[in-house]
Amino acid sequence: MKEKCIKVIKGKEGCSLINFSLEEPVFTGHFPKFPVLPGVLLVDLLSRLAIKTLGKTPETTVIKELNKVRFRQQVQPGDTIELETRVFGPNQVRGWGLKGGRIVMEAEFLLQEAGNEKENSPHGNN
């Protein structure tokens, strides 16, 4: 996997490109005859960009909530995915992945510093 950060405007938006090759170890075990990238890996990659977009530290920031997750297309070897994120509230980021200009997946994240359970969610839950 080759990842290239295109831009990050802290507190506003981010963009990165990721190219997946057939040599990725995940493809050998995830349907060898029809290799597909697991959705959880796309969510992880998008969450990393969301953390960068907020200007947080990846080692100490966790996902408190994950909402509106949608997978619209499969990602296979040879695909290049453009990940984009936009901040829409305190510690809240929307993100999506595009393949050839079409949405592959999308999600909303509420992030928090690890160990800071006192931070409220936008839904009033702790």
MARSEKOL-937112 format. One record per residue: residue number from 1; x, y, z of N, C-alpha, C in turn. Coordinates in nm, 4 decimals. Example, Ala and Ser with C-alpha at 12.3 -4.5 7.8 and 13.67 -1.06 7.14 Angstrom:
<atoms>
@k=1, n_east=1.3190, n_north=-0.5690, n_up=0.7800, ca_east=1.2300, ca_north=-0.4500, ca_up=0.7800, c_east=1.3200, c_north=-0.3300, c_up=0.7800
@k=2, n_east=1.2850, n_north=-0.2250, n_up=0.7080, ca_east=1.3670, ca_north=-0.1060, ca_up=0.7140, c_east=1.2900, c_north=0.0030, c_up=0.7870
</atoms>
This chain:
<atoms>
@k=1, n_east=0.0845, n_north=-0.1168, n_up=0.0000, ca_east=0.0000, ca_north=0.0000, ca_up=0.0000, c_east=0.0894, c_north=0.1235, c_up=0.0000
@k=2, n_east=0.0622, n_north=0.2096, n_up=-0.0950, ca_east=0.1355, ca_north=0.3363, ca_up=-0.1013, c_east=0.0383, c_north=0.4481, c_up=-0.0693
@k=3, n_east=0.0734, n_north=0.5241, n_up=0.0357, ca_east=-0.0128, ca_north=0.6339, ca_up=0.0789, c_east=0.0605, c_north=0.7655, c_up=0.0584
@k=4, n_east=-0.0132, n_north=0.8627, n_up=0.0051, ca_east=0.0450, ca_north=0.9946, ca_up=-0.0181, c_east=-0.0519, c_north=1.0994, c_up=0.0344
@k=5, n_east=-0.0071, n_north=1.1763, n_up=0.1325, ca_east=-0.0897, ca_north=1.2835, ca_up=0.1870, c_east=-0.0844, c_north=1.4009, c_up=0.0895
@k=6, n_east=-0.1994, n_north=1.4396, n_up=0.0387, ca_east=-0.2068, ca_north=1.5502, ca_up=-0.0572, c_east=-0.2110, c_north=1.6835, c_up=0.0154
@k=7, n_east=-0.3037, n_north=1.6948, n_up=0.1124, ca_east=-0.3113, ca_north=1.8190, ca_up=0.1909, c_east=-0.3835, c_north=1.7937, c_up=0.3213
@k=8, n_east=-0.3476, n_north=1.8712, n_up=0.4199, ca_east=-0.4206, ca_north=1.8754, ca_up=0.5466, c_east=-0.4233, c_north=2.0211, c_up=0.5893
@k=9, n_east=-0.5434, n_north=2.0738, n_up=0.6012, ca_east=-0.5627, ca_north=2.2067, ca_up=0.6577, c_east=-0.6245, c_north=2.1820, c_up=0.7953
@k=10, n_east=-0.5400, n_north=2.1899, n_up=0.8981, ca_east=-0.5829, ca_north=2.1530, ca_up=1.0339, c_east=-0.7082, c_north=2.2291, c_up=1.0749
@k=11, n_east=-0.8019, n_north=2.1521, n_up=1.1281, ca_east=-0.9275, ca_north=2.2099, ca_up=1.1725, c_east=-1.0287, c_north=2.2308, c_up=1.0617
@k=12, n_east=-0.9908, n_north=2.1937, n_up=0.9364, ca_east=-1.0830, ca_north=2.2170, ca_up=0.8240, c_east=-1.1013, c_north=2.0939, c_up=0.7361
@k=13, n_east=-0.9939, n_north=2.0499, n_up=0.6661, ca_east=-1.0083, ca_north=1.9413, ca_up=0.5692, c_east=-0.8762, c_north=1.8704, c_up=0.5432
@k=14, n_east=-0.8882, n_north=1.7510, n_up=0.4870, ca_east=-0.7700, ca_north=1.6731, ca_up=0.4528, c_east=-0.7965, c_north=1.5869, c_up=0.3308
@k=15, n_east=-0.6882, n_north=1.5448, n_up=0.2662, ca_east=-0.6995, ca_north=1.4612, ca_up=0.1467, c_east=-0.5730, c_north=1.3766, c_up=0.1335
@k=16, n_east=-0.5905, n_north=1.2486, n_up=0.0998, ca_east=-0.4767, ca_north=1.1615, ca_up=0.0744, c_east=-0.5135, c_north=1.0610, c_up=-0.0346
@k=17, n_east=-0.4116, n_north=1.0064, n_up=-0.1001, ca_east=-0.4285, ca_north=0.9038, ca_up=-0.2028, c_east=-0.3658, c_north=0.7749, c_up=-0.1549
@k=18, n_east=-0.4347, n_north=0.6641, n_up=-0.1786, ca_east=-0.3817, ca_north=0.5337, ca_up=-0.1394, c_east=-0.3970, c_north=0.4386, c_up=-0.2569
@k=19, n_east=-0.2858, n_north=0.3706, n_up=-0.2898, ca_east=-0.2867, ca_north=0.2723, ca_up=-0.3979, c_east=-0.2671, c_north=0.1352, c_up=-0.3364
@k=20, n_east=-0.3544, n_north=0.0414, n_up=-0.3721, ca_east=-0.3497, ca_north=-0.0944, ca_up=-0.3187, c_east=-0.2989, c_north=-0.1903, c_up=-0.4264
@k=21, n_east=-0.1924, n_north=-0.2631, n_up=-0.3949, ca_east=-0.1363, ca_north=-0.3596, ca_up=-0.4893, c_east=-0.1776, c_north=-0.5009, c_up=-0.4496
@k=22, n_east=-0.1661, n_north=-0.5942, n_up=-0.5425, ca_east=-0.2005, ca_north=-0.7340, ca_up=-0.5173, c_east=-0.1098, c_north=-0.7954, c_up=-0.4113
@k=23, n_east=0.0077, n_north=-0.7360, n_up=-0.3890, ca_east=0.1031, ca_north=-0.7898, ca_up=-0.2922, c_east=0.0645, c_north=-0.7623, c_up=-0.1474
@k=24, n_east=-0.0419, n_north=-0.6851, n_up=-0.1237, ca_east=-0.0844, ca_north=-0.6573, ca_up=0.0129, c_east=-0.1199, c_north=-0.7895, c_up=0.0803
@k=25, n_east=-0.0648, n_north=-0.8183, n_up=0.1980, ca_east=-0.0921, ca_north=-0.9451, ca_up=0.2660, c_east=-0.2413, c_north=-0.9710, c_up=0.2905
@k=26, n_east=-0.3186, n_north=-0.8650, n_up=0.3108, ca_east=-0.4609, ca_north=-0.8815, ca_up=0.3395, c_east=-0.5355, c_north=-0.9475, c_up=0.2234
@k=27, n_east=-0.4884, n_north=-0.9282, n_up=0.1021, ca_east=-0.5583, ca_north=-0.9851, ca_up=-0.0134, c_east=-0.5406, c_north=-1.1363, c_up=-0.0249
@k=28, n_east=-0.4326, n_north=-1.1913, n_up=0.0302, ca_east=-0.4133, ca_north=-1.3362, ca_up=0.0205, c_east=-0.5141, c_north=-1.4120, c_up=0.1062
@k=29, n_east=-0.5568, n_north=-1.3530, n_up=0.2183, ca_east=-0.6501, ca_north=-1.4216, ca_up=0.3062, c_east=-0.7935, c_north=-1.3748, c_up=0.2918
@k=30, n_east=-0.8134, n_north=-1.2616, n_up=0.2274, ca_east=-0.9478, ca_north=-1.2072, ca_up=0.2140, c_east=-0.9966, c_north=-1.2309, c_up=0.0711
@k=31, n_east=-1.0390, n_north=-1.3520, n_up=0.0506, ca_east=-1.0909, ca_north=-1.4000, ca_up=-0.0772, c_east=-0.9818, c_north=-1.4084, c_up=-0.1844
@k=32, n_east=-0.8937, n_north=-1.5084, n_up=-0.1757, ca_east=-0.7823, ca_north=-1.5215, ca_up=-0.2691, c_east=-0.8233, c_north=-1.5237, c_up=-0.4174
@k=33, n_east=-0.9394, n_north=-1.5807, n_up=-0.4495, ca_east=-0.9816, ca_north=-1.5855, ca_up=-0.5898, c_east=-1.0543, c_north=-1.4591, c_up=-0.6331
@k=34, n_east=-1.0988, n_north=-1.3802, n_up=-0.5381, ca_east=-1.1636, ca_north=-1.2517, ca_up=-0.5655, c_east=-1.1229, c_north=-1.1549, c_up=-0.4549
@k=35, n_east=-0.9992, n_north=-1.1024, n_up=-0.4627, ca_east=-0.9462, ca_north=-1.0203, ca_up=-0.3528, c_east=-1.0228, c_north=-0.8891, c_up=-0.3345
@k=36, n_east=-1.0629, n_north=-0.8638, n_up=-0.2087, ca_east=-1.1362, ca_north=-0.7430, ca_up=-0.1716, c_east=-1.0766, c_north=-0.6891, c_up=-0.0415
@k=37, n_east=-1.0572, n_north=-0.5583, n_up=-0.0357, ca_east=-1.0063, ca_north=-0.4950, ca_up=0.0861, c_east=-1.1173, c_north=-0.4927, c_up=0.1914
@k=38, n_east=-1.0912, n_north=-0.5419, n_up=0.3137, ca_east=-1.1929, ca_north=-0.5367, ca_up=0.4192, c_east=-1.2309, c_north=-0.3924, c_up=0.4527
@k=39, n_east=-1.3599, n_north=-0.3709, n_up=0.4715, ca_east=-1.4095, ca_north=-0.2368, ca_up=0.5019, c_east=-1.3486, c_north=-0.1760, c_up=0.6262
@k=40, n_east=-1.3176, n_north=-0.2587, n_up=0.7254, ca_east=-1.2600, ca_north=-0.2073, ca_up=0.8490, c_east=-1.1252, c_north=-0.1391, c_up=0.8226
@k=41, n_east=-1.0516, n_north=-0.1853, n_up=0.7231, ca_east=-0.9241, ca_north=-0.1203, ca_up=0.6896, c_east=-0.9473, c_north=0.0165, c_up=0.6259
@k=42, n_east=-1.0515, n_north=0.0285, n_up=0.5454, ca_east=-1.0858, ca_north=0.1598, ca_up=0.4900, c_east=-1.1255, c_north=0.2570, c_up=0.6012
@k=43, n_east=-1.2031, n_north=0.2083, n_up=0.6973, ca_east=-1.2431, ca_north=0.2921, ca_up=0.8106, c_east=-1.1195, c_north=0.3359, c_up=0.8890
@k=44, n_east=-1.0248, n_north=0.2442, n_up=0.9096, ca_east=-0.9022, ca_north=0.2772, ca_up=0.9825, c_east=-0.8214, c_north=0.3845, c_up=0.9085
@k=45, n_east=-0.8049, n_north=0.3677, n_up=0.7785, ca_east=-0.7299, ca_north=0.4662, ca_up=0.7002, c_east=-0.7987, c_north=0.6023, c_up=0.7032
@k=46, n_east=-0.9299, n_north=0.6029, n_up=0.6919, ca_east=-1.0041, ca_north=0.7287, ca_up=0.6956, c_east=-0.9964, c_north=0.7923, c_up=0.8337
@k=47, n_east=-0.9993, n_north=0.7111, n_up=0.9403, ca_east=-0.9895, ca_north=0.7674, ca_up=1.0756, c_east=-0.8532, c_north=0.8315, c_up=1.0989
@k=48, n_east=-0.7492, n_north=0.7733, n_up=1.0423, ca_east=-0.6147, ca_north=0.8333, ca_up=1.0562, c_east=-0.6096, c_north=0.9715, c_up=0.9925
@k=49, n_east=-0.6717, n_north=0.9840, n_up=0.8739, ca_east=-0.6761, ca_north=1.1150, ca_up=0.8082, c_east=-0.7628, c_north=1.2115, c_up=0.8892
@k=50, n_east=-0.8722, n_north=1.1630, n_up=0.9466, ca_east=-0.9580, ca_north=1.2472, ca_up=1.0305, c_east=-0.8801, c_north=1.3016, c_up=1.1503
@k=51, n_east=-0.7998, n_north=1.2171, n_up=1.2130, ca_east=-0.7182, ca_north=1.2587, ca_up=1.3272, c_east=-0.6186, c_north=1.3671, c_up=1.2851
@k=52, n_east=-0.5535, n_north=1.3474, n_up=1.1702, ca_east=-0.4604, ca_north=1.4496, ca_up=1.1189, c_east=-0.5337, c_north=1.5796, c_up=1.0896
@k=53, n_east=-0.6540, n_north=1.5677, n_up=1.0326, ca_east=-0.7308, ca_north=1.6870, ca_up=0.9973, c_east=-0.7641, c_north=1.7700, c_up=1.1209
@k=54, n_east=-0.7939, n_north=1.7041, n_up=1.2315, ca_east=-0.8217, ca_north=1.7765, ca_up=1.3561, c_east=-0.6945, c_north=1.8285, c_up=1.4228
@k=55, n_east=-0.5780, n_north=1.7851, n_up=1.3741, ca_east=-0.4524, ca_north=1.8266, ca_up=1.4354, c_east=-0.4238, c_north=1.7537, c_up=1.5646
@k=56, n_east=-0.4833, n_north=1.6354, n_up=1.5802, ca_east=-0.4648, ca_north=1.5547, ca_up=1.7016, c_east=-0.3443, c_north=1.4617, c_up=1.6859
@k=57, n_east=-0.3044, n_north=1.4006, n_up=1.7961, ca_east=-0.1939, ca_north=1.3059, ca_up=1.7966, c_east=-0.2477, c_north=1.1652, c_up=1.7741
@k=58, n_east=-0.2052, n_north=1.0972, n_up=1.6675, ca_east=-0.2584, ca_north=0.9631, ca_up=1.6374, c_east=-0.2382, c_north=0.8619, c_up=1.7494
@k=59, n_east=-0.1295, n_north=0.8725, n_up=1.8222, ca_east=-0.0997, ca_north=0.7750, ca_up=1.9273, c_east=-0.1913, c_north=0.7895, c_up=2.0484
@k=60, n_east=-0.2557, n_north=0.9062, n_up=2.0643, ca_east=-0.3374, ca_north=0.9282, ca_up=2.1836, c_east=-0.4826, c_north=0.9640, c_up=2.1512
@k=61, n_east=-0.5231, n_north=0.9517, n_up=2.0263, ca_east=-0.6595, ca_north=0.9853, ca_up=1.9870, c_east=-0.7342, c_north=0.8586, c_up=1.9472
@k=62, n_east=-0.8563, n_north=0.8469, n_up=1.9957, ca_east=-0.9374, ca_north=0.7280, ca_up=1.9677, c_east=-1.0720, c_north=0.7697, c_up=1.9087
@k=63, n_east=-1.1372, n_north=0.6727, n_up=1.8467, ca_east=-1.2713, ca_north=0.6953, ca_up=1.7952, c_east=-1.3696, c_north=0.6741, c_up=1.9099
@k=64, n_east=-1.4456, n_north=0.7766, n_up=1.9426, ca_east=-1.5487, ca_north=0.7637, ca_up=2.0463, c_east=-1.6794, c_north=0.7159, c_up=1.9833
@k=65, n_east=-1.7115, n_north=0.7679, n_up=1.8654, ca_east=-1.8309, ca_north=0.7258, ca_up=1.7929, c_east=-1.7981, c_north=0.7149, c_up=1.6453
@k=66, n_east=-1.8635, n_north=0.6192, n_up=1.5824, ca_east=-1.8512, ca_north=0.5980, ca_up=1.4380, c_east=-1.9945, c_north=0.5879, c_up=1.3861
@k=67, n_east=-2.0331, n_north=0.6810, n_up=1.3001, ca_east=-2.1717, ca_north=0.6891, ca_up=1.2538, c_east=-2.1799, c_north=0.6956, c_up=1.1016
@k=68, n_east=-2.2977, n_north=0.6624, n_up=1.0521, ca_east=-2.3316, ca_north=0.6750, ca_up=0.9105, c_east=-2.2278, c_north=0.6099, c_up=0.8190
@k=69, n_east=-2.1811, n_north=0.4932, n_up=0.8588, ca_east=-2.0820, ca_north=0.4205, ca_up=0.7786, c_east=-2.1553, c_north=0.3532, c_up=0.6624
@k=70, n_east=-2.1064, n_north=0.3768, n_up=0.5416, ca_east=-2.1656, ca_north=0.3171, ca_up=0.4221, c_east=-2.0533, c_north=0.2691, c_up=0.3308
@k=71, n_east=-2.0689, n_north=0.1478, n_up=0.2812, ca_east=-1.9763, ca_north=0.0934, ca_up=0.1819, c_east=-2.0540, c_north=0.0814, c_up=0.0519
@k=72, n_east=-2.0064, n_north=0.1451, n_up=-0.0523, ca_east=-2.0812, ca_north=0.1533, ca_up=-0.1776, c_east=-2.0177, c_north=0.0744, c_up=-0.2922
@k=73, n_east=-1.8877, n_north=0.0512, n_up=-0.2850, ca_east=-1.8158, ca_north=-0.0228, ca_up=-0.3885, c_east=-1.7037, c_north=-0.1001, c_up=-0.3231
@k=74, n_east=-1.6609, n_north=-0.2068, n_up=-0.3866, ca_east=-1.5478, ca_north=-0.2835, ca_up=-0.3344, c_east=-1.4167, c_north=-0.2195, c_up=-0.3787
@k=75, n_east=-1.3151, n_north=-0.2373, n_up=-0.2952, ca_east=-1.1800, ca_north=-0.1936, ca_up=-0.3275, c_east=-1.0978, c_north=-0.3184, c_up=-0.3521
@k=76, n_east=-1.0322, n_north=-0.3223, n_up=-0.4682, ca_east=-0.9564, ca_north=-0.4393, ca_up=-0.5092, c_east=-0.8125, c_north=-0.4004, c_up=-0.5427
@k=77, n_east=-0.7261, n_north=-0.4997, n_up=-0.5594, ca_east=-0.5874, ca_north=-0.4696, ca_up=-0.5964, c_east=-0.5824, c_north=-0.3850, c_up=-0.7237
@k=78, n_east=-0.4924, n_north=-0.2884, n_up=-0.7216, ca_east=-0.4761, ca_north=-0.1983, ca_up=-0.8356, c_east=-0.5581, c_north=-0.0712, c_up=-0.8232
@k=79, n_east=-0.6535, n_north=-0.0677, n_up=-0.7295, ca_east=-0.7364, ca_north=0.0517, ca_up=-0.7117, c_east=-0.6586, c_north=0.1613, c_up=-0.6402
@k=80, n_east=-0.6857, n_north=0.2842, n_up=-0.6800, ca_east=-0.6364, ca_north=0.4015, ca_up=-0.6091, c_east=-0.7571, c_north=0.4705, c_up=-0.5491
@k=81, n_east=-0.7505, n_north=0.4948, n_up=-0.4199, ca_east=-0.8601, ca_north=0.5564, ca_up=-0.3463, c_east=-0.8156, c_north=0.6940, c_up=-0.2985
@k=82, n_east=-0.9009, n_north=0.7926, n_up=-0.3204, ca_east=-0.8773, ca_north=0.9266, ca_up=-0.2683, c_east=-0.9634, c_north=0.9412, c_up=-0.1432
@k=83, n_east=-0.9000, n_north=0.9636, n_up=-0.0301, ca_east=-0.9705, ca_north=0.9854, ca_up=0.0952, c_east=-0.9812, c_north=1.1340, c_up=0.1209
@k=84, n_east=-1.0998, n_north=1.1782, n_up=0.1632, ca_east=-1.1216, ca_north=1.3189, ca_up=0.1939, c_east=-1.1917, c_north=1.3300, c_up=0.3281
@k=85, n_east=-1.1570, n_north=1.4325, n_up=0.4047, ca_east=-1.2196, ca_north=1.4576, ca_up=0.5338, c_east=-1.2541, c_north=1.6050, c_up=0.5473
@k=86, n_east=-1.3604, n_north=1.6315, n_up=0.6228, ca_east=-1.4007, ca_north=1.7684, ca_up=0.6537, c_east=-1.4476, c_north=1.7735, c_up=0.7992
@k=87, n_east=-1.4011, n_north=1.8728, n_up=0.8728, ca_east=-1.4449, ca_north=1.8933, ca_up=1.0107, c_east=-1.5825, c_north=1.9592, c_up=1.0067
@k=88, n_east=-1.6766, n_north=1.9082, n_up=1.0876, ca_east=-1.8104, ca_north=1.9685, ca_up=1.0907, c_east=-1.8572, c_north=2.0006, c_up=1.2320
@k=89, n_east=-1.7726, n_north=1.9837, n_up=1.3303, ca_east=-1.8060, ca_north=2.0182, ca_up=1.4678, c_east=-1.6867, c_north=1.9897, c_up=1.5567
@k=90, n_east=-1.6989, n_north=2.0215, n_up=1.6861, ca_east=-1.5884, ca_north=1.9941, ca_up=1.7773, c_east=-1.5562, c_north=1.8441, c_up=1.7792
@k=91, n_east=-1.4370, n_north=1.8100, n_up=1.7393, ca_east=-1.3900, ca_north=1.6705, ca_up=1.7348, c_east=-1.4725, c_north=1.5823, c_up=1.6418
@k=92, n_east=-1.5474, n_north=1.6420, n_up=1.5500, ca_east=-1.6318, ca_north=1.5677, ca_up=1.4581, c_east=-1.5830, c_north=1.5855, c_up=1.3142
@k=93, n_east=-1.5679, n_north=1.4713, n_up=1.2456, ca_east=-1.5158, ca_north=1.4739, ca_up=1.1093, c_east=-1.6009, c_north=1.3821, c_up=1.0211
@k=94, n_east=-1.6350, n_north=1.4322, n_up=0.9029, ca_east=-1.6977, ca_north=1.3493, ca_up=0.7995, c_east=-1.5889, c_north=1.3118, c_up=0.7013
@k=95, n_east=-1.5965, n_north=1.1892, n_up=0.6502, ca_east=-1.4978, ca_north=1.1474, ca_up=0.5527, c_east=-1.5563, c_north=1.0516, c_up=0.4528
@k=96, n_east=-1.4884, n_north=1.0393, n_up=0.3406, ca_east=-1.5320, ca_north=0.9493, ca_up=0.2348, c_east=-1.4129, c_north=0.9085, c_up=0.1511
@k=97, n_east=-1.4297, n_north=0.7994, n_up=0.0808, ca_east=-1.3286, ca_north=0.7498, ca_up=-0.0118, c_east=-1.3865, c_north=0.7468, c_up=-0.1513
@k=98, n_east=-1.3069, n_north=0.7894, n_up=-0.2477, ca_east=-1.3494, ca_north=0.7943, ca_up=-0.3872, c_east=-1.2600, c_north=0.7062, c_up=-0.4729
@k=99, n_east=-1.3217, n_north=0.6381, n_up=-0.5684, ca_east=-1.2479, ca_north=0.5593, ca_up=-0.6675, c_east=-1.3005, c_north=0.6026, c_up=-0.8027
@k=100, n_east=-1.2142, n_north=0.6639, n_up=-0.8815, ca_east=-1.2581, ca_north=0.7132, ca_up=-1.0117, c_east=-1.3687, c_north=0.8167, c_up=-1.0008
@k=101, n_east=-1.3676, n_north=0.8963, n_up=-0.8941, ca_east=-1.4668, ca_north=1.0000, ca_up=-0.8751, c_east=-1.5984, c_north=0.9527, c_up=-0.8142
@k=102, n_east=-1.6123, n_north=0.8232, n_up=-0.7897, ca_east=-1.7350, ca_north=0.7677, ca_up=-0.7312, c_east=-1.7096, c_north=0.7280, c_up=-0.5862
@k=103, n_east=-1.8080, n_north=0.7511, n_up=-0.5008, ca_east=-1.7926, ca_north=0.7207, ca_up=-0.3579, c_east=-1.7858, c_north=0.5703, c_up=-0.3353
@k=104, n_east=-1.6811, n_north=0.5279, n_up=-0.2659, ca_east=-1.6589, ca_north=0.3885, ca_up=-0.2291, c_east=-1.7130, c_north=0.3634, c_up=-0.0885
@k=105, n_east=-1.6860, n_north=0.4589, n_up=0.0015, ca_east=-1.7309, ca_north=0.4479, ca_up=0.1404, c_east=-1.7366, c_north=0.5858, c_up=0.2010
@k=106, n_east=-1.8133, n_north=0.5949, n_up=0.3122, ca_east=-1.8227, ca_north=0.7211, ca_up=0.3852, c_east=-1.8507, c_north=0.6918, c_up=0.5321
@k=107, n_east=-1.8154, n_north=0.7871, n_up=0.6176, ca_east=-1.8360, ca_north=0.7689, ca_up=0.7616, c_east=-1.8229, c_north=0.9034, c_up=0.8331
@k=108, n_east=-1.8789, n_north=0.9074, n_up=0.9544, ca_east=-1.8620, ca_north=1.0218, ca_up=1.0433, c_east=-1.7941, c_north=0.9740, c_up=1.1707
@k=109, n_east=-1.6999, n_north=1.0531, n_up=1.2192, ca_east=-1.6221, ca_north=1.0181, ca_up=1.3378, c_east=-1.6390, c_north=1.1243, c_up=1.4451
@k=110, n_east=-1.6511, n_north=1.0794, n_up=1.5696, ca_east=-1.6340, ca_north=1.1652, ca_up=1.6854, c_east=-1.5081, c_north=1.1131, c_up=1.7526
@k=111, n_east=-1.4075, n_north=1.1973, n_up=1.7624, ca_east=-1.2768, ca_north=1.1564, ca_up=1.8154, c_east=-1.2535, c_north=1.2202, c_up=1.9518
@k=112, n_east=-1.1725, n_north=1.1547, n_up=2.0322, ca_east=-1.1358, ca_north=1.2108, ca_up=2.1624, c_east=-0.9963, c_north=1.1644, c_up=2.2008
@k=113, n_east=-0.9356, n_north=1.2395, n_up=2.2898, ca_east=-0.8064, ca_north=1.1996, ca_up=2.3442, c_east=-0.8281, c_north=1.0780, c_up=2.4327
@k=114, n_east=-0.7431, n_north=0.9793, n_up=2.4221, ca_east=-0.7550, ca_north=0.8579, ca_up=2.5035, c_east=-0.7530, c_north=0.8957, c_up=2.6506
@k=115, n_east=-0.8421, n_north=0.8333, n_up=2.7284, ca_east=-0.8483, ca_north=0.8593, ca_up=2.8717, c_east=-0.9331, c_north=0.9792, c_up=2.9090
@k=116, n_east=-0.9911, n_north=1.0471, n_up=2.8083, ca_east=-1.0736, ca_north=1.1646, ca_up=2.8359, c_east=-1.2211, c_north=1.1292, c_up=2.8182
@k=117, n_east=-1.2724, n_north=1.0397, n_up=2.9027, ca_east=-1.4092, ca_north=0.9915, ca_up=2.8910, c_east=-1.5122, c_north=1.0970, c_up=2.9310
@k=118, n_east=-1.4698, n_north=1.2091, n_up=2.9879, ca_east=-1.5641, ca_north=1.3123, ca_up=3.0301, c_east=-1.6158, c_north=1.3942, c_up=2.9127
@k=119, n_east=-1.5488, n_north=1.3844, n_up=2.7975, ca_east=-1.5925, ca_north=1.4556, ca_up=2.6782, c_east=-1.7302, c_north=1.4077, c_up=2.6379
@k=120, n_east=-1.8237, n_north=1.4979, n_up=2.6175, ca_east=-1.9603, ca_north=1.4594, ca_up=2.5813, c_east=-1.9725, c_north=1.4362, c_up=2.4321
@k=121, n_east=-2.0609, n_north=1.3441, n_up=2.3971, ca_east=-2.0926, ca_north=1.3229, ca_up=2.2564, c_east=-2.1993, c_north=1.4234, c_up=2.2159
@k=122, n_east=-2.2182, n_north=1.4447, n_up=2.0869, ca_east=-2.3214, ca_north=1.5402, ca_up=2.0432, c_east=-2.4622, c_north=1.4878, c_up=2.0713
@k=123, n_east=-2.4757, n_north=1.3625, n_up=2.1113, ca_east=-2.6066, ca_north=1.3029, ca_up=2.1373, c_east=-2.6392, c_north=1.3003, c_up=2.2867
@k=124, n_east=-2.5519, n_north=1.3556, n_up=2.3697, ca_east=-2.5753, ca_north=1.3591, ca_up=2.5125, c_east=-2.5349, c_north=1.2320, c_up=2.5854
@k=125, n_east=-2.4740, n_north=1.1356, n_up=2.5175, ca_east=-2.4288, ca_north=1.0116, ca_up=2.5810, c_east=-2.2848, c_north=1.0258, c_up=2.6235
@k=126, n_east=-2.2459, n_north=0.9618, n_up=2.7310, ca_east=-2.1047, ca_north=0.9603, ca_up=2.7710, c_east=-2.0472, c_north=0.8244, c_up=2.7526
</atoms>
